[in-house]
Amino acid sequence: MKLIIAIVQNKDASKLQNEFVKNNIPETKLSTTGGFLRSGNTTYMIGIKDERVSEVLDIIKNISRTREQYMTPPVNLDGGVSDASYPVKVQVGGATVMVLPMDSFYQF
């Protein structure tokens, strides 16, 4: 058994969860925040048999897309004027996935 921890952008979470249900992949969904933009994410924890890991990874890869968005960098707190106060284009989205060995798995 493996434990898959997948962190995806909230924009992809609903579609990803629908695919998990459609493919009979049990998951636990957590709301999380973090990353460069401090944006909302969804973290899925999935306990899955070894032979289905590549199937789960393919689903995550196909659903979780990267996209570009504009963000305004934080204000310079020393009072100086900075060119960085204009919006810049950054790449967001995609997925961060960790696959860990699982010694035991119980459902009560």
Buried (B, 14 or more C-beta within 10 A) or exposed (E): BBBBBBBBBBBBBEBBBEBBEEEEBEBEBEEEEEEEEEBBBBBBEBBBEEEBBEEBBEBBEEBBBEEEEEEEEEEEEEEEEEEEEEEEEEEBBBBBBEBEEEEEEEEE
